[in-house]
Amino acid sequence: MAEKLIQLRVEENVKDSADEIFKQQGLTTQTAIKIFLTQVANNGDSPFSNLFTKKTN
């Protein structure tokens, strides 16, 4: 399976905090991001799906 490189920029303190949290879980940030993207692709849905939509009553 071919792979694609993804690069992103985040604030240093955000990266450092995330690295520490993932390390405590036995993960690297890179692995955690791969897991997240794989879950989105497999489920066909994002945890952000309803985050930016207006709720109607």
C-alpha positions as CSV (number, residue, x, y, z in Angstrom):
1,M,0.0,0.0,0.0
2,A,1.4,3.4,-1.0
3,E,1.8,6.0,1.7
4,K,1.6,9.8,1.5
5,L,3.5,12.3,3.7
6,I,1.5,14.7,5.7
7,Q,3.2,17.7,7.3
8,L,1.6,20.1,9.7
9,R,2.6,22.9,11.9
10,V,1.3,23.3,15.5
11,E,2.5,25.4,18.4
12,E,5.4,24.0,20.2
13,N,3.6,23.7,23.6
14,V,0.7,21.9,21.9
15,K,3.0,19.4,20.3
16,D,5.0,18.8,23.5
17,S,1.8,18.3,25.6
18,A,0.4,15.9,23.1
19,D,3.7,14.0,22.9
20,E,3.7,13.5,26.6
21,I,0.1,12.3,26.7
22,F,0.6,9.8,23.9
23,K,3.9,8.7,25.5
24,Q,2.0,7.8,28.6
25,Q,-0.3,5.7,26.5
26,G,2.6,3.9,24.8
27,L,2.1,5.8,21.5
28,T,4.0,8.4,19.5
29,T,2.1,11.4,18.1
30,Q,2.7,10.1,14.6
31,T,1.1,6.8,15.5
32,A,-1.8,8.5,17.2
33,I,-2.5,10.6,14.1
34,K,-2.3,7.5,11.9
35,I,-4.9,5.8,14.2
36,F,-7.1,8.9,14.1
37,L,-7.0,9.1,10.3
38,T,-7.5,5.3,9.9
39,Q,-10.6,5.4,12.1
40,V,-12.1,8.3,10.2
41,A,-11.5,6.5,6.9
42,N,-12.9,3.2,8.2
43,N,-15.9,4.7,9.8
44,G,-16.7,7.2,7.1
45,D,-17.3,9.8,9.8
46,S,-15.4,12.3,11.8
47,P,-15.6,13.3,15.5
48,F,-16.0,16.8,14.2
49,S,-19.0,16.1,12.0
50,N,-21.5,18.0,14.1
51,L,-19.1,20.5,15.6
52,F,-19.5,23.2,13.0
53,T,-23.2,22.7,12.1
54,K,-25.9,24.9,13.6
55,K,-28.5,23.1,15.7
56,T,-32.1,23.8,14.8
57,N,-35.0,23.4,17.2
